[in-house]
Amino acid sequence: IIIVETSQIIYEGIFSILTKTGQPFNILMADNLSELQQLNLRIKADIILINPILIQNQIKDFHTLKKELENTLWIGIVYTFFDRQLLSVFDGIVYINDSPDQIISSIQKLLSVRQNTGNQNQQQETLSEREIEVLKLLVTGNANKEIADKLNISPNTVITHRKNISQKTGIKSVSGLNIYAVVNSFISIDSYQE
């Protein structure tokens, strides 16, 4: 685990929470993206906890680094208001006012989702071209009626495609489908910035 945070107090707090779990975590600290990049040349991290303010003005560098470290979970450490668009680049979020149990639980859930996704990728049915079109429109914020109009199909057909997508992927929420679409390169994170 690498914690990318400029505040020593917050770093120490997260470090303390993680070490009290009894898990054999190897925890490192970085102050910024450059330092994180240097650390990752030596060590591939499973989890990176990072303050979103550190990527706010370096979003391209962040996306490049995230692409290089495709098997790493990125978790935002949030203790102030951030734009939803900025927070959407993370695999998960922990809030500074979460209890230690909530923070650990959030991290464990993300790790288990990643593990299950790895196992399911082999068993997962592939989506049809039309289902991929529906998925792309869905995750970019279109309602069923808008999707139907854009694809020249009925709203009932859109609903059927959505059910099939959920069944094939095992994902029920739109936010989960967003992550699925990005991970499988159906859409890019940059498409959210248009």
Buried (B, 14 or more C-beta within 10 A) or exposed (E): BBBBBEEEEBBEBBBEBBEEBEEEBEBBBBBBBEBBBEBBEEEEBBBBBBBBBBBEEBBEBBBEBBEEBEEBBBBBBBBEEBEEEBEBBBBBBBEBEBEBEEBBEBBEEBBEBBEEBEEEEEEBEEBEEBBBBBBBBBBBEBEBEBBBEEBEBEBEBBBBBBEBBBEBBEBEEEEBBBBBBBEBEBBEBEEBEE
